[in-house]
Amino acid sequence: MKKPAIERLYAITPDELDTAVLLHRAVLALQGGARVLQYRNKFADATLKLVQARGLRRLTREFKATFIVNDDARLALLAEADGVHLGAGDGSISGARALLGDAKLVGVSCYNHAPLAFEAVQQGADYVAFGAFFPSNIKPGAVKAEAALLLTARHALHVPIVAIGGITPQNGAALIGAGADALAVISALWNAPDIEQAAQDFSTLFNKAPV
């Protein structure tokens, strides 16, 4: 069975406690062309997280987009997500796989370390993420990654590669050209005056990128 795709605009949700507002904004991003939606909320309690995740799951099914839960494989299971994304300290790939099964996606943050990505893929990761490529308001202290890392990973790995960290419609094309299959975005999408238009602007980058 073919797994859901990790490609193009990978929208990571903001820390929004108002579920109605979160879902409305998610609709705008999906209408604009987001192909992946990751649920991330550092401030919600477990009950609210489940409510929000299930609401976003319904939306992503409607728009035929891939739905990923950040950090929490159990929440991903309860929300019937397409998979989970693991950062440092979020548990093992094998643990997430045992809980979610082989049909679900397990993505891994590899920061600026190619060897970490190679190891993650060997352990069964379905996709890897690198960053931060540019200064980020969400994680101002994040390690810096260079575009050359994407080139190295693209030649060595046969899984989707996600770029993250301060990405905008103005700087994202270079990362696509270097080998990123998807651009993970928070601030430049959700803080835009027109979320749907911002999503369209990101999506257009992939249409222009050289094959």
C-alpha positions in Angstrom: 0.0 0.0 0.0 1.4 3.4 -1.0 1.9 5.8 1.9 0.6 9.4 1.8 3.0 11.8 0.2 5.3 14.3 1.8 5.7 17.0 -0.7 5.4 20.7 -1.6 4.0 23.0 1.2 4.2 21.4 4.6 2.2 23.6 6.9 2.9 23.3 10.6 0.1 24.7 12.8 0.6 27.6 15.2 0.0 27.3 19.0 -3.7 28.2 18.7 -6.0 27.4 21.7 -9.2 28.4 19.9 -10.2 25.4 17.9 -12.6 27.2 15.6 -9.9 29.7 14.7 -7.4 27.0 14.2 -9.7 25.0 11.9 -10.6 28.2 9.9 -7.0 29.1 9.3 -6.2 25.5 8.4 -8.9 25.6 5.7 -7.3 28.7 4.2 -3.9 27.0 4.0 -5.4 23.9 2.5 -7.4 25.9 0.0 -4.1 27.6 -0.9 -2.4 24.4 -1.7 -0.8 23.0 1.4 -0.3 19.3 0.8 0.8 18.3 4.3 -0.5 19.6 7.6 1.3 18.9 10.8 -0.5 19.5 14.1 1.8 21.2 16.6 0.5 22.9 19.7 2.9 23.4 22.7 0.3 25.0 24.9 -2.8 22.8 24.6 -3.6 20.1 27.2 -4.2 16.5 26.2 -7.9 16.8 25.9 -7.8 19.9 23.6 -5.0 18.4 21.5 -7.2 15.4 20.7 -10.1 17.6 19.8 -8.0 19.8 17.6 -6.2 16.9 16.0 -9.4 15.1 15.1 -10.8 18.3 13.6 -7.7 18.8 11.5 -7.9 15.1 10.5 -11.4 15.6 9.1 -10.2 18.7 7.1 -7.2 17.0 5.6 -9.3 14.1 4.5 -11.6 16.6 2.8 -8.7 18.2 1.0 -6.9 15.0 0.4 -3.8 16.3 2.3 -1.4 14.3 4.5 -1.9 14.8 8.2 1.0 14.5 10.6 1.1 14.9 14.4 4.1 16.4 16.0 6.0 14.6 18.8 3.2 12.3 20.0 2.7 8.9 18.4 -0.1 8.0 20.7 -2.0 11.2 19.7 -1.4 10.4 16.1 -2.9 7.0 16.7 -6.0 8.3 18.5 -6.5 11.0 15.8 -6.1 8.5 13.0 -3.3 10.7 11.5 -1.2 9.6 8.6 1.8 9.6 10.8 4.0 11.3 13.4 7.0 13.6 13.3 9.7 13.0 15.9 12.3 15.4 17.1 15.1 14.9 19.6 13.7 13.3 22.7 10.3 12.4 21.2 10.9 8.7 21.4 12.3 6.1 19.0 11.4 5.3 15.4 10.9 1.7 16.4 8.6 2.7 19.2 6.5 4.9 16.9 6.4 2.2 14.3 5.3 -0.5 16.8 2.4 1.8 17.9 1.3 3.1 14.5 2.1 0.2 12.2 3.9 -0.1 8.9 1.2 1.8 6.9 1.8 5.1 8.8 4.5 7.7 8.2 7.3 8.3 10.7 9.3 11.5 10.0 12.4 12.6 11.9 14.1 16.0 12.5 17.8 15.7 11.6 18.7 19.4 12.2 22.0 19.9 10.4 23.4 16.4 10.6 23.4 14.2 7.5 24.6 11.2 9.4 21.6 11.4 11.7 19.4 11.3 8.6 21.2 8.3 7.2 20.8 6.5 10.5 17.1 7.4 10.8 16.4 6.0 7.3 18.2 2.8 8.2 15.9 2.6 11.2 12.8 3.0 9.1 12.1 6.7 8.9 9.8 7.5 5.9 11.1 11.1 5.6 13.7 13.4 7.2 13.7 17.1 7.9 16.7 19.5 8.0 17.0 23.0 9.4 17.0 25.8 10.3 18.1 27.2 7.0 17.2 30.8 7.9 16.6 32.6 11.2 13.4 31.5 12.8 11.1 33.3 15.2 9.7 30.0 16.4 13.1 28.6 17.4 15.5 31.5 17.5 18.3 29.3 18.9 18.0 26.5 16.3 21.1 25.2 14.8 22.0 26.6 11.3 21.8 24.3 8.3 23.3 25.0 4.9 21.6 24.3 1.5 24.6 22.1 0.6 23.3 19.6 3.2 20.2 19.1 1.0 22.3 18.3 -2.0 24.3 15.7 0.0 21.1 14.1 1.4 19.4 14.2 -2.0 22.1 12.1 -3.6 22.4 9.6 -0.7 18.8 9.2 0.4 15.7 7.9 -1.3 13.1 9.3 1.0 11.4 12.7 0.9 13.4 15.6 2.4 11.8 18.5 4.2 13.5 21.9 4.8 12.4 24.0 7.7 13.4 27.2 9.5 12.6 30.8 8.5 11.4 29.8 5.0 9.5 32.4 3.0 8.3 32.6 -0.6 11.3 34.8 -1.3 14.0 32.3 -0.1 12.3 28.9 -0.5 13.1 28.3 -4.2 16.8 27.9 -3.5 16.0 25.1 -1.1 13.8 23.3 -3.6 16.6 23.6 -6.2 19.0 22.1 -3.7 16.8 19.0 -3.2 14.0 19.7 -0.8 10.8 17.9 -1.6 8.8 20.0 0.9 9.1 23.3 2.7 7.9 23.3 6.3 6.5 26.7 7.2 5.0 28.2 10.3 5.4 32.0 10.6 5.5 33.0 7.0 2.2 31.2 6.4 0.1 31.8 9.5 1.3 35.4 10.2 0.6 36.4 6.6 -2.3 38.9 6.1 -3.8 36.5 3.6 -3.1 32.9 4.6 -4.6 31.4 1.4 -2.5 33.6 -0.8 0.6 32.9 1.2 0.0 29.1 0.7 -0.5 29.7 -3.0 2.8 31.7 -3.2 4.7 28.8 -1.6 3.0 26.2 -3.8 3.9 28.2 -6.9 7.6 27.8 -6.0 7.4 24.1 -6.7 5.9 24.8 -10.2 8.8 27.0 -11.0 11.6 24.8 -9.6 13.8 22.9 -12.1 13.1 19.2 -12.3 
